[in-house]
């Protein structure tokens, strides 16, 4: 059972179902993304959630609004003259009105009582109190969080144990593709209820993922190998292979149910990485790695953590999921026989079977994400 694989920030992570006790493992994986272009900015990521890069901004067309057009004043028309007698009469009338107004004004001033109507109290228009000058705008820049700090010191590791959510394994028999979808849809709310408090305690926003069955031409998640389940960070979608799961259930019965449960828990581990920004920071670290061995090691740290987080959920809900007795033996066997040894291409991008058990086994017992800090582990533990 090869675990999910990061391809790039715009491509899905993939997972091959675990090899069942009577079935050899098999997986198909793509190539890693190219390294960043030379000279690209290496500024660390910031913010609560990082999605992609900046979009180009520009003007699509010149503004349709034009400046006012100023021209010379229009030419004046011919002036209309008045007859001379009319002009004289108007002048005489104006002089009479002026003299009359002067006499009336003098009389008014002579009778104005300056005590009862003091000139010192004129009627004035009240004006608004002058506003204080606006304060200059101060831009506060958040302290950048380097990728290494985000993956190694994430609040996820301090959020505490995942609690049991009284969730029983769905009773649906996944013997058809439709039934397999119902099985996953019934199990997904358990994962949401278990992880939501942890994500919030870690200081991040919780969002439930979408869940779909694999179908050709499904946008950003298309073009992946046909025999894998995978998580696509673009849209936060978990894609499961209901047709192959149903075929496996008809052949292997309970072992297939354990594999389906473990696969969904692993892919949900990638969603936890997405919500806590571990996913994008790990992709960034991998992109800036200068050698292929360094890229593969980063990929293994990322994938082994998802397996570990899946083990945390299964361990916390061991009783409800009936992971005891023979069913627990099946899960342990599948985990111990999952890894890069089962990849036909022998690509070391998910972790060896030894490393898979090294992380998932203790996480099952602790039920604590603190057991899953693969990014501080020595290279020998993420082989």
Secondary structure, 3 states (H helix, E strand, C coil): CCCCECCECCECEEEECCCCCCCCCCCCCCCCCCCCCCCCCCCCCCCCCCCCCCCCCCCCCCCCCCCCCCCCCCCCCCCCCCCHHHHHHHHHHHHHHHHHHHHHHHHHHHHCCCCCCCCCCCCCCCCCCCCCCCCCCCCCCCCCCCHHHHHHCCHHHHCCECCCCCCCCCCCCCCCHHHHHHHHHHHHHHHHHHHHHHHHHCCCCCCCCEEEECCCCCHHHCCCCCCEEEEECCCCEEEECHHHHHHHHHHHCHHHHHHHHHHHHHHHHHHHHHHCCHHHHHHHHHHHCCCHHHHHHHHHHHHHHHHHHHHHHHHHCCCCCCCCHHHHHHHHHHHHCCCHHHCCCCCCCCCCHHHHHHHHHHHHHHCEHHHHCHHHCCHHHHC
